[in-house]
Amino acid sequence: MDTKSLFAALYSVCEENATFFSGGPNGPQGDAALRMVDTMMLIQEHAHSLEPVVSGFAAVYHHFDFDPHIPANGYRSLVKVVRCCILHIIHKGRYITTNRRSIFFRAAHNAREMEAYCSALCQLRALLYLAQRLLHDNSHGNLFFHEESGLSQSFVREYSSMHKGCFYGRCLGFQFTPAIRPCLQTIAIGLVAFGENYRPHQSGIGVAASSFFTSGKYAIDPELRGAEFERITQNLDVHFWKAFWNITETEVLSGLASMTSTQVKVNRAISVPPVPFDLPLVADPHLTVTIAVPSAHTGPGPVQMRLISYELREGQDSEALLSLSRSEGGAVSLSLGMKTKRSPPSRWLVVHYHGGGFVAQTSKSHEPYLKSWSQELGVPILSVDYSLAPEAPFPRALEECFYAYCWAIKNHQLLGWTGENVCLAGDSAGGNLCITTSMRAASHGVRMPDGVVAAYPAILLTAYASPSRLLTLFDPLLPLSVLTRCLSAYAGEEAQAEKQVEKVSTLSMVRRDTASLLTHIKQGASNWIHSLLDPTRADTTNLATTGKVRKSVSEASIVSPHSDPPVPPEQASGFSLRKEPLKSHTCQDLASHANSTPFFRPLISPEEVSFFLSEEEEVFISEALSSVAIPPPEGEEGVELEHPREFPLGFEPLRSEKLAEMKLATSPVVRNPYMSPLLAPDNMLRGLPPIHLVACALDPMLDDSVMFAKRLRNVNQPVTLCVVDDLPHGFLSLSQLSRETREAANVCVNRIKDVFSQQDSPPEPRKHRKLERTNHCASFSTTGDPEKLFESPVPDKELLVVGGGATILDGEGLVDVATQNNVDVVG
């Protein structure tokens, strides 16, 4: 449906329902009918203002795509979300039209549904106005605004005050495929219940158990859930998020996931002692370079890893490897027997770095899809459990990931690997570490990986604004306030966990948690039963309940630097000097190696980064952009504003009662190319291995991948970009929950297979082959024939149909996986 038809359908359904509920001779009466009329009229008002803006973006957003055959960038994503919201309203409006005369029609319920989507449409209208500002202020067609002050600062200010609860209640996950929405609702309910019961230093399993019995009210009251979700994401610090995300690490949940996942012969946790060793230089194998042990911030310490292999291979049961194994207190992790057959070592090894915002999770929570990968790829996988922030900020994780990569090369015989070929793979924060580990391997002159597969990676860790980052206003898994806390922790600006004042024994903790659990069971069961018996009670007690929860969470909050006012740009240098002991470790450790890159620089200015469009392209598109890009609106005459207006006169988005507590990472370390690879100079990117990026169209990190792919292409580096539609950030961890997430996970597997096949059949140097269908690879793919995607842009393209309605567009060295946008609104 084109834009004109879409808005025409919206006007029609709103006008028809507004006329019916307006109180005619046969129309309904009462408060619900009046609310329905007001909502329908307000939706039409928003739509009339949105239609020209959406049409304008639709005419220009293709200029920001990485490739004409792969339509993906933040402007497209914003327009897609607006269209998706309008489609939901149309669908809901038609449901109301069909059922409004039925005796079972619930007018009040449907009025609340329409009010929620009307609020969402209002906030999306504000985001499109901000995107117009971004389009106006950016130069050369860049997706990022390269300053942390000015426009980026105003975006953060608007985010902190704009209402977001409507996106976490009835509208939760409306932009994603319907199959994933029940999972997102479960996560949201668990999050707000966990926030209500959270206390510092309390065991996570105790909080989770208590939360289970208090979650009922959030399941039956979407408005309360949305309000609590917004307040929690705005106010709680990184230690809360670490505790919540690490629930998947508990024995109960990890055990359930293990039982439902692929069974493997080897699943061994390894602890490698910190001992330096030598590796040969690629340029001259007769010379060696010493790989130093990780030591930043916390001093030398063992590096934790996990070896996963579907088959037991030679060397994986050796005494040397068993001596490095660490006990996890669970079942035996290595299947051995008198008649166990040992397969020969694999030619390939996958070194994996997990996601988790640099602050949470380990390889244990990523086991389910890693086991599946090991079976489908037929190779061992070594997943690195790097140290996490804020206790171990940058560059500790990078040091351990690089050390683990080099250790694997040095000790390949222990891993069931011949040492021939290696591929790095990671998601989110792990995708960042894959790329930076490759950069560090290049700087040391050691062997490079044969390829990198990075799923939805975080490649720019600064506070620069971009259109896709506007999606953080309503993303249930990656809100901006949470994202900034994680990045600040990785940059070393987040307070570490408070130390307990008194020593608490295990028995006392069990007694305390048990008493608290019994109290919450009694209280939660009583509230749940009363809510079910008297639904109107929930509306009258929301304010009191919210106040009670607000108190409990504020008591549980840990004092953090987020309560401080933002540091103005002119004070940034003073702030970094005040933090000098920490930053000296952070910035100097990477530069201290004798064999480090001669062009390592902790600070990179935008002028040194050549990913802008050429002047000719800028002149070509300037006329098209001028009709959409708008300057900041002027305020009313005689009225002085503390901050300039971001929206046209007469419009104001919905505001929250309390501002979000946010503090941007102002340290220069966030512009370190080993932390933000997108800011690396060209000479650091040249020589990297082939990089395969798998991004999500609705992910706030989308623009990171698009711009990084452009940078690599501009320096003639082999790169592919794959864009998965209608799925959230972190879909690999949800791969067992729906067909769509399994297909997306298969895309990552196919990209790893592309690395394997390209190494097995290397192209001629400095030449590009045309895209060819390879029938001999069909047996490797469950979703269709994989393509040769190693090269830089090529002219030919193909369309591959994936089971379930997904499609892959291959062309110009890219892949696009797009599932149809489903609209499923239950009346």
CORQUISUL-V558198 format. One record per residue. N is the residue number from 1. RES is the residue in three letters. PHI is phi in whole degrees, -180 to 180 (* if undefined). OMEGA is omega in whole degrees, 0 to 359 (* if undefined). Layout:
n-><N	N>
res-><RES	RES>
phi-><PHI	PHI>
omega-><OMEGA	OMEGA>
//
This chain:
n-><1	2	3	4	5	6	7	8	9	10	11	12	13	14	15	16	17	18	19	20	21	22	23	24	25	26	27	28	29	30	31	32	33	34	35	36	37	38	39	40	41	42	43	44	45	46	47	48	49	50	51	52	53	54	55	56	57	58	59	60	61	62	63	64	65	66	67	68	69	70	71	72	73	74	75	76	77	78	79	80	81	82	83	84	85	86	87	88	89	90	91	92	93	94	95	96	97	98	99	100	101	102	103	104	105	106	107	108	109	110	111	112	113	114	115	116	117	118	119	120	121	122	123	124	125	126	127	128	129	130	131	132	133	134	135	136	137	138	139	140	141	142	143	144	145	146	147	148	149	150	151	152	153	154	155	156	157	158	159	160	161	162	163	164	165	166	167	168	169	170	171	172	173	174	175	176	177	178	179	180	181	182	183	184	185	186	187	188	189	190	191	192	193	194	195	196	197	198	199	200	201	202	203	204	205	206	207	208	209	210	211	212	213	214	215	216	217	218	219	220	221	222	223	224	225	226	227	228	229	230	231	232	233	234	235	236	237	238	239	240	241	242	243	244	245	246	247	248	249	250	251	252	253	254	255	256	257	258	259	260	261	262	263	264	265	266	267	268	269	270	271	272	273	274	275	276	277	278	279	280	281	282	283	284	285	286	287	288	289	290	291	292	293	294	295	296	297	298	299	300	301	302	303	304	305	306	307	308	309	310	311	312	313	314	315	316	317	318	319	320	321	322	323	324	325	326	327	328	329	330	331	332	333	334	335	336	337	338	339	340	341	342	343	344	345	346	347	348	349	350	351	352	353	354	355	356	357	358	359	360	361	362	363	364	365	366	367	368	369	370	371	372	373	374	375	376	377	378	379	380	381	382	383	384	385	386	387	388	389	390	391	392	393	394	395	396	397	398	399	400	401	402	403	404	405	406	407	408	409	410	411	412	413	414	415	416	417	418	419	420	421	422	423	424	425	426	427	428	429	430	431	432	433	434	435	436	437	438	439	440	441	442	443	444	445	446	447	448	449	450	451	452	453	454	455	456	457	458	459	460	461	462	463	464	465	466	467	468	469	470	471	472	473	474	475	476	477	478	479	480	481	482	483	484	485	486	487	488	489	490	491	492	493	494	495	496	497	498	499	500	501	502	503	504	505	506	507	508	509	510	511	512	513	514	515	516	517	518	519	520	521	522	523	524	525	526	527	528	529	530	531	532	533	534	535	536	537	538	539	540	541	542	543	544	545	546	547	548	549	550	551	552	553	554	555	556	557	558	559	560	561	562	563	564	565	566	567	568	569	570	571	572	573	574	575	576	577	578	579	580	581	582	583	584	585	586	587	588	589	590	591	592	593	594	595	596	597	598	599	600	601	602	603	604	605	606	607	608	609	610	611	612	613	614	615	616	617	618	619	620	621	622	623	624	625	626	627	628	629	630	631	632	633	634	635	636	637	638	639	640	641	642	643	644	645	646	647	648	649	650	651	652	653	654	655	656	657	658	659	660	661	662	663	664	665	666	667	668	669	670	671	672	673	674	675	676	677	678	679	680	681	682	683	684	685	686	687	688	689	690	691	692	693	694	695	696	697	698	699	700	701	702	703	704	705	706	707	708	709	710	711	712	713	714	715	716	717	718	719	720	721	722	723	724	725	726	727	728	729	730	731	732	733	734	735	736	737	738	739	740	741	742	743	744	745	746	747	748	749	750	751	752	753	754	755	756	757	758	759	760	761	762	763	764	765	766	767	768	769	770	771	772	773	774	775	776	777	778	779	780	781	782	783	784	785	786	787	788	789	790	791	792	793	794	795	796	797	798	799	800	801	802	803	804	805	806	807	808	809	810	811	812	813	814	815	816	817	818	819	820	821	822	823	824	825	826	827>
res-><MET	ASP	THR	LYS	SER	LEU	PHE	ALA	ALA	LEU	TYR	SER	VAL	CYS	GLU	GLU	ASN	ALA	THR	PHE	PHE	SER	GLY	GLY	PRO	ASN	GLY	PRO	GLN	GLY	ASP	ALA	ALA	LEU	ARG	MET	VAL	ASP	THR	MET	MET	LEU	ILE	GLN	GLU	HIS	ALA	HIS	SER	LEU	GLU	PRO	VAL	VAL	SER	GLY	PHE	ALA	ALA	VAL	TYR	HIS	HIS	PHE	ASP	PHE	ASP	PRO	HIS	ILE	PRO	ALA	ASN	GLY	TYR	ARG	SER	LEU	VAL	LYS	VAL	VAL	ARG	CYS	CYS	ILE	LEU	HIS	ILE	ILE	HIS	LYS	GLY	ARG	TYR	ILE	THR	THR	ASN	ARG	ARG	SER	ILE	PHE	PHE	ARG	ALA	ALA	HIS	ASN	ALA	ARG	GLU	MET	GLU	ALA	TYR	CYS	SER	ALA	LEU	CYS	GLN	LEU	ARG	ALA	LEU	LEU	TYR	LEU	ALA	GLN	ARG	LEU	LEU	HIS	ASP	ASN	SER	HIS	GLY	ASN	LEU	PHE	PHE	HIS	GLU	GLU	SER	GLY	LEU	SER	GLN	SER	PHE	VAL	ARG	GLU	TYR	SER	SER	MET	HIS	LYS	GLY	CYS	PHE	TYR	GLY	ARG	CYS	LEU	GLY	PHE	GLN	PHE	THR	PRO	ALA	ILE	ARG	PRO	CYS	LEU	GLN	THR	ILE	ALA	ILE	GLY	LEU	VAL	ALA	PHE	GLY	GLU	ASN	TYR	ARG	PRO	HIS	GLN	SER	GLY	ILE	GLY	VAL	ALA	ALA	SER	SER	PHE	PHE	THR	SER	GLY	LYS	TYR	ALA	ILE	ASP	PRO	GLU	LEU	ARG	GLY	ALA	GLU	PHE	GLU	ARG	ILE	THR	GLN	ASN	LEU	ASP	VAL	HIS	PHE	TRP	LYS	ALA	PHE	TRP	ASN	ILE	THR	GLU	THR	GLU	VAL	LEU	SER	GLY	LEU	ALA	SER	MET	THR	SER	THR	GLN	VAL	LYS	VAL	ASN	ARG	ALA	ILE	SER	VAL	PRO	PRO	VAL	PRO	PHE	ASP	LEU	PRO	LEU	VAL	ALA	ASP	PRO	HIS	LEU	THR	VAL	THR	ILE	ALA	VAL	PRO	SER	ALA	HIS	THR	GLY	PRO	GLY	PRO	VAL	GLN	MET	ARG	LEU	ILE	SER	TYR	GLU	LEU	ARG	GLU	GLY	GLN	ASP	SER	GLU	ALA	LEU	LEU	SER	LEU	SER	ARG	SER	GLU	GLY	GLY	ALA	VAL	SER	LEU	SER	LEU	GLY	MET	LYS	THR	LYS	ARG	SER	PRO	PRO	SER	ARG	TRP	LEU	VAL	VAL	HIS	TYR	HIS	GLY	GLY	GLY	PHE	VAL	ALA	GLN	THR	SER	LYS	SER	HIS	GLU	PRO	TYR	LEU	LYS	SER	TRP	SER	GLN	GLU	LEU	GLY	VAL	PRO	ILE	LEU	SER	VAL	ASP	TYR	SER	LEU	ALA	PRO	GLU	ALA	PRO	PHE	PRO	ARG	ALA	LEU	GLU	GLU	CYS	PHE	TYR	ALA	TYR	CYS	TRP	ALA	ILE	LYS	ASN	HIS	GLN	LEU	LEU	GLY	TRP	THR	GLY	GLU	ASN	VAL	CYS	LEU	ALA	GLY	ASP	SER	ALA	GLY	GLY	ASN	LEU	CYS	ILE	THR	THR	SER	MET	ARG	ALA	ALA	SER	HIS	GLY	VAL	ARG	MET	PRO	ASP	GLY	VAL	VAL	ALA	ALA	TYR	PRO	ALA	ILE	LEU	LEU	THR	ALA	TYR	ALA	SER	PRO	SER	ARG	LEU	LEU	THR	LEU	PHE	ASP	PRO	LEU	LEU	PRO	LEU	SER	VAL	LEU	THR	ARG	CYS	LEU	SER	ALA	TYR	ALA	GLY	GLU	GLU	ALA	GLN	ALA	GLU	LYS	GLN	VAL	GLU	LYS	VAL	SER	THR	LEU	SER	MET	VAL	ARG	ARG	ASP	THR	ALA	SER	LEU	LEU	THR	HIS	ILE	LYS	GLN	GLY	ALA	SER	ASN	TRP	ILE	HIS	SER	LEU	LEU	ASP	PRO	THR	ARG	ALA	ASP	THR	THR	ASN	LEU	ALA	THR	THR	GLY	LYS	VAL	ARG	LYS	SER	VAL	SER	GLU	ALA	SER	ILE	VAL	SER	PRO	HIS	SER	ASP	PRO	PRO	VAL	PRO	PRO	GLU	GLN	ALA	SER	GLY	PHE	SER	LEU	ARG	LYS	GLU	PRO	LEU	LYS	SER	HIS	THR	CYS	GLN	ASP	LEU	ALA	SER	HIS	ALA	ASN	SER	THR	PRO	PHE	PHE	ARG	PRO	LEU	ILE	SER	PRO	GLU	GLU	VAL	SER	PHE	PHE	LEU	SER	GLU	GLU	GLU	GLU	VAL	PHE	ILE	SER	GLU	ALA	LEU	SER	SER	VAL	ALA	ILE	PRO	PRO	PRO	GLU	GLY	GLU	GLU	GLY	VAL	GLU	LEU	GLU	HIS	PRO	ARG	GLU	PHE	PRO	LEU	GLY	PHE	GLU	PRO	LEU	ARG	SER	GLU	LYS	LEU	ALA	GLU	MET	LYS	LEU	ALA	THR	SER	PRO	VAL	VAL	ARG	ASN	PRO	TYR	MET	SER	PRO	LEU	LEU	ALA	PRO	ASP	ASN	MET	LEU	ARG	GLY	LEU	PRO	PRO	ILE	HIS	LEU	VAL	ALA	CYS	ALA	LEU	ASP	PRO	MET	LEU	ASP	ASP	SER	VAL	MET	PHE	ALA	LYS	ARG	LEU	ARG	ASN	VAL	ASN	GLN	PRO	VAL	THR	LEU	CYS	VAL	VAL	ASP	ASP	LEU	PRO	HIS	GLY	PHE	LEU	SER	LEU	SER	GLN	LEU	SER	ARG	GLU	THR	ARG	GLU	ALA	ALA	ASN	VAL	CYS	VAL	ASN	ARG	ILE	LYS	ASP	VAL	PHE	SER	GLN	GLN	ASP	SER	PRO	PRO	GLU	PRO	ARG	LYS	HIS	ARG	LYS	LEU	GLU	ARG	THR	ASN	HIS	CYS	ALA	SER	PHE	SER	THR	THR	GLY	ASP	PRO	GLU	LYS	LEU	PHE	GLU	SER	PRO	VAL	PRO	ASP	LYS	GLU	LEU	LEU	VAL	VAL	GLY	GLY	GLY	ALA	THR	ILE	LEU	ASP	GLY	GLU	GLY	LEU	VAL	ASP	VAL	ALA	THR	GLN	ASN	ASN	VAL	ASP	VAL	VAL	GLY>
phi-><*	-75	-62	-63	-66	-61	-71	-63	-65	-66	-61	-65	-70	-69	-64	-65	-73	-64	-65	-67	-87	-77	101	-68	-57	-108	-84	-75	-122	108	-66	-63	-66	-65	-64	-63	-64	-60	-67	-62	-68	-68	-61	-63	-62	-63	-65	-62	-80	-80	-56	-66	-68	-63	-63	-66	-65	-62	-84	-125	-68	-68	-66	-104	-69	-68	-152	-59	-87	-123	-76	-159	-170	-63	-65	-60	-64	-62	-64	-61	-66	-61	-62	-64	-63	-65	-63	-64	-65	-61	-61	-68	-63	-68	-62	-63	-59	-75	-113	-68	-93	-74	-71	-94	-71	-100	-64	-65	-62	-69	-66	-65	-62	-67	-64	-64	-72	-65	-63	-62	-65	-62	-69	-67	-61	-63	-65	-67	-64	-66	-64	-64	-62	-63	-64	-75	-84	-77	-113	60	71	-73	-82	-108	-92	-86	-151	-89	-105	67	-62	-61	-67	-68	-63	-64	-63	-66	-61	-65	-109	-73	-71	-126	-61	-63	-81	-109	-102	-68	-95	-57	69	-62	-81	-96	-62	-57	-65	-96	-66	-58	-65	-65	-65	-63	-63	-64	-63	-63	-66	-69	-68	-63	-64	-69	-102	-70	-136	-60	71	-88	-62	-63	-68	-67	-65	-64	-66	-63	-64	-61	-87	-111	-87	-60	-65	-79	-76	-97	-128	-62	-66	-65	-62	-64	-65	-69	-61	-63	-67	-66	-65	-86	-113	-86	-88	-67	-69	-65	-67	-62	-66	-70	-66	-83	-59	-67	-87	-66	-62	-66	-70	-66	-67	-63	-64	-67	-69	-91	-96	-62	-86	-119	-80	-127	-147	-118	-81	-124	-123	-94	-66	-77	-128	-68	-150	-108	-128	-73	-79	-67	-66	-148	-59	-75	-102	-128	-126	-85	-91	-75	-78	-63	-144	-63	72	-112	83	-60	-162	-65	-105	-94	-142	-139	-101	-122	-149	-67	-112	-81	-111	-58	97	-77	-116	-73	-63	-63	-73	-62	-70	-93	-72	-118	-81	-111	77	-112	-70	-61	-94	-130	-86	-124	-165	-65	-111	-68	-86	-103	-78	-67	-60	-82	-70	-118	-135	-106	-97	-115	-120	-78	-92	139	66	68	-123	-146	71	-140	-64	-64	-77	-104	-56	-53	-79	-67	-63	-63	-61	-61	-69	-71	-83	70	-136	-74	-126	-110	-102	-97	-96	-71	-67	-110	-79	-83	-65	-133	-74	-53	-103	-59	-61	-64	-58	-70	-65	-68	-62	-65	-62	-67	-63	-64	-65	-70	-118	-61	-67	-81	-103	71	-134	-76	88	-78	-130	-143	-125	-94	-141	-168	-125	57	-61	-66	-65	-60	-69	-61	-70	-71	-64	-64	-63	-74	-62	-66	-68	-85	79	-89	-58	-92	-65	-78	-177	-130	-119	-117	-94	34	-76	-93	-106	-128	-99	-91	-93	-64	-80	-152	-61	-69	-72	-66	-66	-66	-63	-132	-73	-73	-104	-142	-65	-61	-63	-73	-60	-66	-66	-65	-68	-65	-65	-68	-80	87	-106	-101	-65	-77	-61	-70	-83	-69	-73	-118	-78	-110	-78	-62	-64	-67	-65	-64	-62	-65	-66	-66	-62	-65	-64	-62	-62	-68	-62	-64	-68	-65	-64	-63	-64	-64	-63	-63	-65	-71	-75	-135	-61	-69	-65	-63	-67	-79	-105	-59	-64	-67	-63	-62	-64	-64	-67	-57	-67	-64	-73	-66	-67	-83	-65	-100	-60	-140	-67	-68	-78	-79	-68	-59	-83	-62	-57	-71	-98	-60	-66	-64	-63	-66	-69	-65	-96	-55	-58	-73	-70	-64	-62	-65	-87	-93	-61	-70	-88	-81	-70	-65	-103	-72	-62	-70	-105	-68	-139	-70	-119	-123	-86	-58	-65	-85	-111	-101	-118	-87	-70	-71	-62	-63	-66	-64	-65	-65	-98	-60	-67	-67	-75	-62	-78	-108	-70	-125	-75	-61	-68	-84	-80	-70	-66	81	-113	-95	-108	-65	-130	-64	-69	-107	-128	-61	-61	96	-125	-147	-70	-69	-114	-82	-71	-130	-71	-72	-88	-134	-139	-76	-71	-100	-70	-61	-64	-69	-99	-66	-62	-79	-107	-122	-59	-63	-95	-70	-66	-58	-70	-83	-87	-67	93	-68	-71	-57	-116	-112	-102	-117	-115	-113	-63	-106	-93	-58	-90	-59	-64	-58	-69	-63	-72	-68	-63	-64	-63	-64	-64	-67	-104	63	-95	-65	-151	-127	-126	-120	-117	-98	-97	65	-126	-86	-57	87	-66	-62	-72	-108	-66	-89	-97	-156	-65	-65	-70	-66	-64	-66	-64	-66	-62	-63	-61	-66	-68	-65	-63	-63	-62	-61	-68	-69	-73	-69	-127	-66	-74	-65	-63	62	-128	-117	-94	-71	-67	-129	-76	-112	-67	-70	-97	-62	-69	-82	-110	-96	-117	148	-72	-69	-111	-79	-116	-72	-75	-73	-49	-129	-78	-79	-147	-138	-115	-112	-98	-102	-55	92	93	-80	-130	-119	-101	-105	174	55	73	-130	-137	-131	-114	-128	-90	-64	-78	-93	-117	-141	-116	-90	-74>
omega-><180	186	182	179	180	182	177	178	179	179	183	183	178	181	181	180	178	178	182	185	183	174	176	183	182	183	180	179	174	184	181	179	179	178	179	180	180	181	180	180	180	177	178	178	177	183	180	178	183	187	179	179	179	179	179	178	180	181	187	189	178	178	185	177	174	183	181	183	182	182	181	167	186	179	176	183	178	179	179	180	177	179	179	178	179	178	176	179	178	181	179	178	178	175	179	179	183	190	188	179	181	178	179	181	180	185	182	180	181	175	177	178	181	177	180	180	174	177	178	180	177	180	177	175	178	180	178	175	177	177	175	176	180	179	182	188	179	180	173	176	181	179	182	172	192	170	177	175	177	185	179	180	179	176	179	179	178	180	185	183	182	178	182	184	181	181	184	177	182	183	187	175	183	184	183	178	184	183	185	185	176	177	179	177	178	178	181	179	178	181	183	177	177	179	179	184	186	171	176	175	175	182	183	181	176	178	181	180	177	182	181	183	178	184	185	183	179	178	184	181	182	181	178	179	180	180	181	179	180	182	181	181	182	193	186	188	188	180	174	182	175	180	182	181	181	174	180	179	182	184	183	183	179	177	177	179	181	181	182	183	179	178	183	180	183	174	193	173	186	175	183	180	182	180	178	178	183	172	179	175	179	183	180	183	178	177	182	175	181	176	183	179	175	184	185	171	187	179	181	179	181	177	184	180	175	178	180	179	180	177	173	183	181	179	183	175	181	179	180	179	180	179	179	185	177	182	177	177	181	179	178	187	179	183	180	178	182	185	180	180	180	179	177	180	179	174	187	172	173	174	189	174	186	175	182	176	182	187	189	174	177	178	182	180	178	181	187	182	176	176	178	178	182	178	186	180	181	182	172	180	177	181	187	175	182	179	189	173	2	180	181	182	178	7	185	181	180	178	182	179	178	178	180	178	180	179	179	178	182	187	185	183	179	189	184	186	180	182	185	187	181	178	174	179	179	180	176	178	177	175	174	183	175	183	182	174	177	178	181	175	177	181	178	181	180	182	179	172	181	178	180	174	183	180	181	186	171	188	177	187	176	179	179	180	173	181	180	179	172	178	179	178	185	179	184	182	184	175	184	181	178	180	181	178	180	181	176	178	180	178	178	182	181	179	177	183	178	177	179	182	181	180	183	179	179	181	180	177	179	179	182	181	179	178	179	181	180	178	181	177	181	182	182	180	178	180	182	181	179	180	180	181	183	183	182	180	181	181	184	183	182	184	180	180	180	179	179	180	179	180	182	181	180	176	183	185	178	180	183	179	179	179	179	176	179	180	178	182	182	179	185	182	177	178	181	178	179	180	191	181	180	184	179	174	187	187	189	183	181	182	186	182	181	183	181	185	179	181	176	177	182	182	179	178	181	181	181	183	189	174	173	174	178	180	180	179	180	178	183	186	185	181	180	182	186	180	182	182	181	175	178	182	178	179	179	181	178	181	179	181	177	177	179	179	177	186	179	177	181	179	176	178	176	183	176	178	182	181	175	178	184	174	182	176	184	182	176	184	181	177	174	182	176	174	177	184	180	181	179	176	185	184	174	180	179	181	176	178	175	184	178	182	176	185	176	182	182	181	175	179	184	184	175	182	181	183	178	176	177	180	180	178	182	177	174	175	178	183	170	178	178	183	180	186	169	178	183	171	179	184	179	179	179	189	181	191	183	178	183	180	176	178	179	177	177	176	178	178	180	177	176	177	177	177	180	186	179	178	179	179	186	176	176	183	176	176	181	177	174	181	182	174	184	183	182	178	186	182	181	191	175	184	181	182	175	182	175	188	185	192	170	187	176	188	186	178	179	177	179	180	181	180	178	175	178	178	175	175	179	176	178	178	186	173	175	176	186	172	182	181	182	178	184	179	182	182	*>
//
